[in-house]
Amino acid sequence: MTTQNVLALVLGGGRGSRLWPLTKLRAKPAVPIGGKYRLIDIPVSNCLNSDIHQIAILTQFNSVSLHRHISRTYQFDSFHPGWVQILAAEQTLTSADWYQGTADAVRKQLFEIQVTGATEVLILAGDHLYRMDYDEMVRNHRDVGADVTVGVRPVRRQDASRFGILRQDAENRITAFVEKPKTDEALKGFALEGEEELYPGSMGIYLFRTEVLIDLLNSDLDDFGSDVIPAAIQSHKVYACSFGGYWADIGTMRAFYEANLLLTQPDSPFRFHDPVRPIYTHPRFLPGSRIYDVRLDRVLLADGCVVEGADLQHSVIGIRSVIGEDVIIRDTVIMGADYYEEEASELGEKPVPMGIGRGSRISGAIIDKNARIGEGVRIEPFPRGTEMDEADWSVRDGIVVVPKSAVIPSGMVIAP
């Protein structure tokens, strides 16, 4: 088995400021996606489908819900050895600091890495949407005798400033690397041959020989993209492994919003249901959704919802969503709820029931879990680039975001 001795490390990210307020009460990898999944399910499922069964998730902010999801979802019996565990930042006798960057996070867990006996360490991000067979990457890595292998895909000129851009020779060995170049001068000579507007970009997926990783981290390098990979190119054999499938960095609110809505399209380039390489998540044993007198068009409708007399278009409706009569929802991501209202009577009377109230009109928004939208509420998108923060709602790049458990009173209008 090619990947038997590979350890996967998923970088959980820092404060998740680019996805705030979705990260106000949870770590970024725990943010829901696709109606019933969480971001962390993507890299973990890719690992399991690639027969990688030693998986550690590095995080330090708001990790309780993430830890709960991992412990409830990814359990192995005694006949299938393996584990998925959280490695949270902690104070020790040798370090009192939190993670100072992606590489520093791994450096602080070198002891945990070494005790696994892994021959290679696969570094993954916790905010990407894609389906990938890491077995092929490991094979290529070993066949060419690489010290480091970087997952690579073409990126457009207008997106190059968000990625690490590299240059490779005819044998796919990386000869130069620049992290998030901002100017045309910095990009000079990096374009793909015959393609002036396409550049080979790093996917943030790195495969290291374990001893090489330890050697590179025995220094003050704090970030993989900015520090480790450029340094490794000068001293080690660093190769590129091209990826041709769908891949999206969903670390920003706009990217997260668009990736969710893309799932509603009949020709979506990414689908969660794949009979061979599924995306796993916590099994909730919810009933089928109940819908009455409803119009649906390009809607991803999750389990356990109750929808009456509504008009839903181009939207994601998450688990346990309750949507009242005469509601119109367009271009919106609704994450649903963690429980049904009647199952939480101990919380007392709520002036606004959980879910979307009768007669509301919602478009261009993200409604987080357990939110309470009153009757006759109107929410419309703002111009792109608009940033705003109010007590119970925010605007990020023009998208209205209602945080988890927020209450929007009946009749309220949120619009430009």
C-alpha positions as CSV (number, residue, x, y, z in Angstrom):
1,M,0.0,0.0,0.0
2,T,1.7,3.2,-1.2
3,T,0.3,5.6,1.4
4,Q,0.6,3.2,4.4
5,N,3.5,5.2,6.1
6,V,2.2,8.7,5.2
7,L,1.0,11.1,8.0
8,A,-1.4,13.8,7.0
9,L,-1.4,17.2,8.8
10,V,-4.3,19.4,8.1
11,L,-3.7,23.1,8.9
12,G,-6.7,24.5,10.6
13,G,-5.8,28.1,10.1
14,G,-5.6,31.0,12.5
15,R,-8.5,33.2,13.6
16,G,-10.3,32.8,10.3
17,S,-10.7,36.5,9.9
18,R,-11.5,36.3,6.2
19,L,-14.6,34.1,7.1
20,W,-15.7,36.2,10.0
21,P,-18.4,36.2,11.4
22,L,-18.8,32.5,10.4
23,T,-15.7,31.9,12.5
24,K,-16.9,33.9,15.5
25,L,-17.9,30.8,17.5
26,R,-16.0,28.0,15.6
27,A,-12.7,27.2,14.0
28,K,-12.5,27.7,10.3
29,P,-12.4,23.9,9.5
30,A,-15.7,23.5,11.4
31,V,-17.6,26.0,9.1
32,P,-20.6,24.1,7.5
33,I,-20.6,23.7,3.7
34,G,-22.9,22.0,1.2
35,G,-25.9,21.8,3.5
36,K,-24.7,19.0,5.8
37,Y,-20.9,18.9,5.8
38,R,-18.0,20.8,7.3
39,L,-14.9,22.2,5.6
40,I,-12.7,19.7,7.5
41,D,-14.6,16.8,5.9
42,I,-13.0,17.6,2.6
43,P,-9.3,16.9,3.4
44,V,-10.1,14.1,5.8
45,S,-12.3,12.3,3.3
46,N,-9.6,12.7,0.6
47,C,-7.1,11.1,3.0
48,L,-9.4,8.2,3.9
49,N,-10.1,7.6,0.2
50,S,-6.4,7.6,-0.5
51,D,-5.8,5.0,2.3
52,I,-4.1,7.5,4.6
53,H,-5.4,6.7,8.1
54,Q,-3.1,8.8,10.3
55,I,-4.5,12.3,10.2
56,A,-3.8,15.2,12.6
57,I,-5.6,18.6,12.5
58,L,-3.6,21.6,13.8
59,T,-5.7,24.3,15.3
60,Q,-5.8,26.9,18.1
61,F,-8.9,29.1,17.9
62,N,-12.4,28.0,18.9
63,S,-11.6,24.3,18.5
64,V,-14.4,22.9,20.7
65,S,-17.0,22.3,17.9
66,L,-14.3,21.0,15.6
67,H,-13.1,18.6,18.2
68,R,-16.6,17.4,18.8
69,H,-17.2,16.9,15.1
70,I,-14.0,14.9,14.7
71,S,-14.5,12.7,17.7
72,R,-18.1,11.9,16.7
73,T,-17.4,11.3,13.0
74,Y,-14.1,9.6,12.5
75,Q,-13.8,6.5,14.6
76,F,-11.8,3.4,13.7
77,D,-12.4,-0.1,15.0
78,S,-9.6,-2.4,16.3
79,F,-9.4,-4.2,12.9
80,H,-8.7,-0.9,11.0
81,P,-5.9,0.9,12.8
82,G,-5.8,4.6,12.3
83,W,-6.9,7.9,13.9
84,V,-8.0,11.4,13.2
85,Q,-7.0,13.7,16.1
86,I,-6.8,17.4,17.0
87,L,-3.3,18.9,17.8
88,A,-4.3,22.2,19.4
89,A,-1.8,24.8,20.3
90,E,-0.6,24.5,23.9
91,Q,1.9,25.8,26.3
92,T,4.8,23.5,27.1
93,L,8.1,23.6,29.0
94,T,9.9,24.5,25.7
95,S,7.3,26.9,24.2
96,A,4.7,29.3,25.7
97,D,3.7,30.8,22.4
98,W,0.8,30.0,20.1
99,Y,1.4,29.0,16.5
100,Q,3.1,31.9,14.6
101,G,2.4,30.5,11.1
102,T,1.8,27.3,9.2
103,A,5.4,26.1,9.5
104,D,5.6,27.1,13.1
105,A,2.5,25.1,13.9
106,V,4.1,22.0,12.4
107,R,7.4,22.7,14.2
108,K,5.7,22.8,17.6
109,Q,4.3,19.3,16.8
110,L,7.5,17.6,15.6
111,F,7.5,15.2,18.5
112,E,4.0,14.0,17.6
113,I,5.1,13.6,14.0
114,Q,8.2,11.6,14.8
115,V,6.5,9.1,17.1
116,T,4.2,8.0,14.3
117,G,7.2,6.6,12.3
118,A,5.8,8.1,9.1
119,T,8.2,8.2,6.2
120,E,6.4,11.1,4.5
121,V,4.3,14.0,5.9
122,L,1.5,15.4,3.8
123,I,0.6,19.0,4.6
124,L,-3.0,20.0,3.7
125,A,-5.2,23.1,4.1
126,G,-8.5,23.1,5.8
127,D,-10.3,25.5,3.6
128,H,-10.2,24.0,0.1
129,L,-12.9,22.2,-1.9
130,Y,-11.7,19.4,-4.2
131,R,-11.5,15.6,-4.6
132,M,-7.9,14.3,-5.0
133,D,-6.2,10.9,-4.9
134,Y,-3.0,11.5,-2.8
135,D,-1.8,8.0,-3.7
136,E,-0.7,9.3,-7.2
137,M,1.2,12.2,-5.6
138,V,3.0,9.8,-3.2
139,R,4.0,7.6,-6.1
140,N,5.4,10.4,-8.2
141,H,7.2,11.7,-5.1
142,R,9.0,8.4,-4.6
143,D,9.6,7.7,-8.3
144,V,11.6,10.8,-8.8
145,G,13.3,10.7,-5.4
146,A,11.9,14.1,-4.4
147,D,12.5,15.6,-1.0
148,V,9.4,17.8,-1.3
149,T,6.5,17.6,-3.8
150,V,4.1,20.5,-4.3
151,G,0.6,20.1,-5.6
152,V,0.2,22.5,-8.6
153,R,-2.6,23.7,-10.8
154,P,-2.9,26.6,-13.4
155,V,-4.3,29.9,-12.0
156,R,-5.3,32.9,-14.0
157,R,-3.4,36.2,-14.0
158,Q,-6.0,38.0,-12.0
159,D,-5.9,35.4,-9.3
160,A,-2.1,35.0,-9.1
161,S,-1.7,37.4,-6.2
162,R,-3.6,35.0,-4.0
163,F,-1.2,32.0,-4.6
164,G,2.3,30.9,-4.6
165,I,3.5,30.9,-8.2
166,L,6.4,28.7,-9.3
167,R,8.6,27.9,-12.3
168,Q,9.5,24.3,-13.2
169,D,11.9,22.6,-15.6
170,A,11.1,19.9,-18.2
171,E,11.4,17.2,-15.5
172,N,8.9,19.1,-13.2
173,R,11.6,20.1,-10.7
174,I,10.7,23.5,-9.2
175,T,13.4,26.1,-9.9
176,A,11.8,29.3,-8.6
177,F,8.9,30.2,-6.3
178,V,7.3,33.5,-5.4
179,E,4.5,33.8,-2.8
180,K,1.5,35.9,-3.7
181,P,3.1,38.2,-6.2
182,K,1.5,41.6,-6.5
183,T,3.2,43.1,-9.6
184,D,3.8,42.1,-13.2
185,E,7.5,42.4,-12.6
186,A,7.3,39.7,-9.9
187,L,5.4,37.4,-12.3
188,K,7.9,37.9,-15.2
189,G,9.0,34.5,-16.6
190,F,6.5,32.4,-14.6
191,A,3.7,32.1,-17.2
192,L,3.0,28.6,-18.6
193,E,4.6,28.0,-21.9
194,G,2.3,29.3,-24.7
195,E,-0.2,30.6,-22.1
196,E,0.3,34.3,-21.3
197,E,-2.6,34.5,-18.8
198,L,-2.0,31.2,-16.9
199,Y,0.6,30.5,-14.2
200,P,1.5,27.3,-12.3
201,G,0.1,28.0,-8.8
202,S,0.7,26.1,-5.5
203,M,-2.4,24.4,-4.1
204,G,-1.1,24.6,-0.6
205,I,-0.6,20.8,-0.7
206,Y,3.0,19.7,0.3
207,L,4.5,16.2,0.6
208,F,7.8,16.1,2.6
209,R,10.1,13.3,3.4
210,T,9.9,13.3,7.2
211,E,13.6,13.8,7.8
212,V,13.7,16.7,5.3
213,L,10.7,18.4,7.0
214,I,12.5,18.2,10.3
215,D,15.7,19.5,8.9
216,L,13.9,22.5,7.2
217,L,12.0,23.3,10.4
218,N,15.1,23.5,12.6
219,S,15.3,27.2,11.8
220,D,13.1,30.3,12.3
221,L,11.0,29.7,9.2
222,D,7.3,30.4,10.1
223,D,5.3,29.9,6.9
224,F,5.4,27.2,4.2
225,G,4.5,29.4,1.3
226,S,6.6,32.4,2.2
227,D,9.6,30.7,3.9
228,V,9.9,26.9,3.7
229,I,9.3,26.2,0.1
230,P,11.6,29.0,-1.3
231,A,14.3,27.8,1.1
232,A,13.8,24.1,0.2
233,I,14.2,24.9,-3.5
234,Q,17.8,26.2,-2.8
235,S,18.9,23.1,-0.8
236,H,16.7,20.1,-1.7
237,K,15.0,18.4,-4.6
238,V,11.5,20.0,-4.9
239,Y,9.1,18.8,-7.6
240,A,5.7,19.7,-8.9
241,C,2.7,17.3,-9.1
242,S,0.1,18.7,-11.5
243,F,-3.6,18.4,-10.7
244,G,-6.3,18.8,-13.4
245,G,-9.5,18.4,-11.4
246,Y,-11.8,21.0,-9.8
247,W,-10.1,22.8,-6.9
248,A,-11.3,26.0,-5.1
249,D,-9.7,28.0,-2.2
250,I,-12.7,28.9,-0.1
251,G,-10.9,30.9,2.5
252,T,-12.7,34.2,1.7
253,M,-16.4,34.9,2.1
254,R,-17.0,35.5,-1.6
255,A,-15.2,32.3,-2.6
256,F,-17.1,30.4,0.1
257,Y,-20.5,31.8,-1.0
258,E,-19.8,31.1,-4.7
259,A,-18.5,27.5,-4.0
260,N,-21.7,26.7,-2.1
261,L,-24.0,28.0,-4.8
262,L,-22.0,26.2,-7.5
263,L,-23.1,22.9,-5.9
264,T,-26.7,23.7,-6.9
265,Q,-26.0,23.6,-10.6
266,P,-26.9,20.5,-12.7
267,D,-23.4,20.6,-14.3
268,S,-21.5,21.5,-11.1
269,P,-17.8,20.6,-11.4
270,F,-17.8,19.3,-7.8
271,R,-20.4,16.9,-6.3
272,F,-20.5,15.6,-2.8
273,H,-22.1,12.3,-3.9
274,D,-19.5,10.1,-5.5
275,P,-20.0,6.3,-5.2
276,V,-16.2,5.6,-5.3
277,R,-14.7,8.5,-3.4
278,P,-17.4,9.9,-1.1
279,I,-17.1,12.9,1.2
280,Y,-17.8,11.7,4.8
281,T,-19.4,13.6,7.6
282,H,-21.2,13.0,10.9
283,P,-24.2,10.6,10.5
284,R,-27.2,12.4,12.0
285,F,-30.0,9.9,11.2
286,L,-32.4,12.7,10.2
287,P,-35.7,12.1,8.5
288,G,-36.3,13.1,4.9
289,S,-37.3,16.7,4.3
290,R,-41.0,17.6,4.3
291,I,-42.1,20.1,1.7
292,Y,-45.6,21.4,1.0
293,D,-46.7,23.6,-1.9
294,V,-43.1,24.6,-2.7
295,R,-41.3,25.8,-5.8
296,L,-37.7,24.6,-6.1
297,D,-35.2,25.4,-8.8
298,R,-31.5,24.6,-8.5
299,V,-31.7,24.0,-4.8
300,L,-29.5,21.8,-2.7
301,L,-31.9,20.6,0.0
302,A,-30.4,18.8,3.0
303,D,-32.1,16.3,5.4
304,G,-34.7,17.0,8.1
305,C,-36.1,20.3,6.7
306,V,-39.6,21.6,6.9
307,V,-40.6,24.0,4.0
308,E,-44.1,25.2,3.5
309,G,-45.4,27.4,0.7
310,A,-42.0,28.9,-0.2
311,D,-40.3,29.7,-3.5
312,L,-36.6,28.7,-3.4
313,Q,-34.1,29.3,-6.2
314,H,-30.4,28.9,-6.6
315,S,-29.8,28.3,-2.9
316,V,-28.4,25.8,-0.4
317,I,-30.8,24.8,2.4
318,G,-29.0,23.1,5.3
319,I,-30.1,20.4,7.7
320,R,-33.2,21.0,9.9
321,S,-34.1,24.2,8.2
322,V,-37.6,25.5,8.9
323,I,-39.0,27.9,6.3
324,G,-42.4,29.4,6.6
325,E,-45.2,30.2,4.1
326,D,-44.8,32.9,1.4
327,V,-41.0,33.0,1.8
328,I,-38.9,33.8,-1.3
329,I,-35.2,32.8,-1.2
330,R,-32.8,33.5,-4.0
331,D,-29.0,33.1,-4.3
332,T,-28.7,32.3,-0.6
333,V,-26.8,29.8,1.7
334,I,-28.9,28.7,4.7
335,M,-26.9,26.5,7.0
336,G,-29.8,25.1,9.0
337,A,-29.9,24.2,12.7
338,D,-28.2,22.0,15.3
339,Y,-31.6,21.0,16.8
340,Y,-35.3,21.3,16.3
341,E,-37.0,24.0,18.4
342,E,-39.3,21.6,20.2
343,E,-36.3,19.6,21.3
344,A,-34.9,22.6,23.2
345,S,-37.8,23.8,25.3
346,E,-35.5,24.3,28.2
347,L,-34.2,27.4,26.4
348,G,-37.5,29.1,27.2
349,E,-39.8,31.2,25.0
350,K,-38.2,32.9,22.0
351,P,-39.8,36.0,20.5
352,V,-38.7,34.9,17.0
353,P,-38.9,31.1,16.2
354,M,-35.8,29.4,14.7
355,G,-35.8,29.4,10.9
356,I,-37.1,31.8,8.3
357,G,-40.4,33.5,9.2
358,R,-43.5,33.8,7.1
359,G,-43.4,36.3,4.2
360,S,-39.7,37.0,4.3
361,R,-37.7,37.9,1.2
362,I,-34.0,36.9,1.2
363,S,-31.4,37.1,-1.5
364,G,-27.6,37.3,-1.7
365,A,-27.1,36.2,1.9
366,I,-25.5,33.6,4.1
367,I,-27.7,32.6,7.1
368,D,-25.6,30.7,9.7
369,K,-26.9,27.9,11.9
370,N,-29.7,28.4,14.5
371,A,-30.5,31.9,13.2
372,R,-33.9,33.3,13.8
373,I,-35.4,35.4,11.0
374,G,-38.7,37.0,11.8
375,E,-41.8,37.4,9.7
376,G,-41.7,39.9,6.8
377,V,-37.9,40.4,6.9
378,R,-36.2,41.6,3.7
379,I,-32.5,41.0,3.0
380,E,-30.8,42.0,-0.2
381,P,-27.1,42.0,-1.3
382,F,-25.0,45.1,-1.2
383,P,-22.6,46.2,-3.9
384,R,-19.4,44.1,-4.2
385,G,-16.7,45.4,-1.9
386,T,-19.1,46.6,0.8
387,E,-17.9,45.8,4.3
388,M,-20.2,46.5,7.3
389,D,-20.7,45.2,10.9
390,E,-23.9,45.5,12.9
391,A,-25.1,43.9,16.1
392,D,-26.8,40.9,14.5
393,W,-25.6,40.9,10.9
394,S,-22.6,41.8,8.8
395,V,-21.7,42.5,5.2
396,R,-18.7,40.9,3.6
397,D,-17.8,41.8,0.0
398,G,-21.5,42.7,-0.5
399,I,-22.8,39.4,1.0
400,V,-25.1,39.8,4.0
401,V,-24.0,37.4,6.7
402,V,-26.3,36.6,9.6
403,P,-24.2,34.9,12.3
404,K,-24.9,31.7,14.3
405,S,-27.9,32.1,16.7
406,A,-28.5,35.7,15.7
407,V,-32.0,37.1,15.8
408,I,-33.4,39.4,13.1
409,P,-36.7,40.8,14.3
410,S,-39.9,40.7,12.2
411,G,-40.2,43.5,9.6
412,M,-36.5,44.3,9.5
413,V,-35.0,45.4,6.2
414,I,-31.3,44.8,5.5
415,A,-30.6,46.3,2.1
416,P,-28.4,49.0,0.4
